[in-house]
Amino acid sequence: MEKHWFGVPVDIEGICIQNGCISSTEALVHLTCNEGDTVLIPSPLYYSFAGDWWVRCKARIGIVVTTEATGYEPTIAALEAAYKKAIKNGSKVKMLALNQPNNPTGRMLSTQCLIECCTWASKKNLHITCDEIYASSLFEGK
Ligand SMILES: Cc1ncc(COP(=O)(O)O)c(C=O)c1O
């Protein structure tokens, strides 16, 4: 077992082992969401999230639209738009889910973007989950 994860010390008490990445994120969604709650996630996204978080948890996906122009990085405006859309549809937003390196784009989010997303999510009192299944497939940080 590694004692560090990309330079960040890992405490054995903070590790929970599951039998797959999807079952791990699904468990987190199940822990944090009631039926009909929303998990915000930037597009483009791994196709399986929506179905896998729906089957048991009945959690909805709120797409945070990104474009090639921003390098597929979510902007605060896009986060706000997705948040407001969920609220308008009568759903409580419980979580911001990120995935990097991203499937399908393969991209990493910039540190600036991560800070902005996490600051925004914390102001909204949202849980933050990051699927980093491909974290070991980084080449010089990209
Ligand atoms: C972003 C992402 N998360 C999760 C999974 C699924 O991981 P697992 O098979 O460990 O549940 C994949 C598989 O392609 C993936 O691309």
PDBQT file of the ligand as one rigid body, heavy atoms in Angstrom, charges set to zero:
ROOT
HETATM    1  C1  LIG A 201     -13.953   7.415 -15.802  1.00  0.00    +0.000 C 
HETATM    2  C2  LIG A 201     -14.249   5.990 -15.491  1.00  0.00    +0.000 A 
HETATM    3  N1  LIG A 201     -14.723   5.672 -14.263  1.00  0.00    +0.000 NA
HETATM    4  C3  LIG A 201     -15.006   4.395 -13.958  1.00  0.00    +0.000 A 
HETATM    5  C4  LIG A 201     -14.843   3.361 -14.860  1.00  0.00    +0.000 A 
HETATM    6  C5  LIG A 201     -15.201   1.955 -14.476  1.00  0.00    +0.000 C 
HETATM    7  O1  LIG A 201     -14.294   1.473 -13.566  1.00  0.00    +0.000 OA
HETATM    8  P1  LIG A 201     -14.535   0.034 -12.876  1.00  0.00    +0.000 P 
HETATM    9  O2  LIG A 201     -14.566  -0.958 -13.979  1.00  0.00    +0.000 OA
HETATM   10  O3  LIG A 201     -13.345  -0.112 -11.953  1.00  0.00    +0.000 OA
HETATM   11  O4  LIG A 201     -15.826   0.098 -12.125  1.00  0.00    +0.000 OA
HETATM   12  C6  LIG A 201     -14.327   3.649 -16.138  1.00  0.00    +0.000 A 
HETATM   13  C7  LIG A 201     -14.101   2.574 -17.115  1.00  0.00    +0.000 C 
HETATM   14  O5  LIG A 201     -13.929   2.793 -18.299  1.00  0.00    +0.000 OA
HETATM   15  C8  LIG A 201     -14.047   4.983 -16.458  1.00  0.00    +0.000 A 
HETATM   16  O6  LIG A 201     -13.588   5.332 -17.665  1.00  0.00    +0.000 OA
ENDROOT
TORSDOF 0
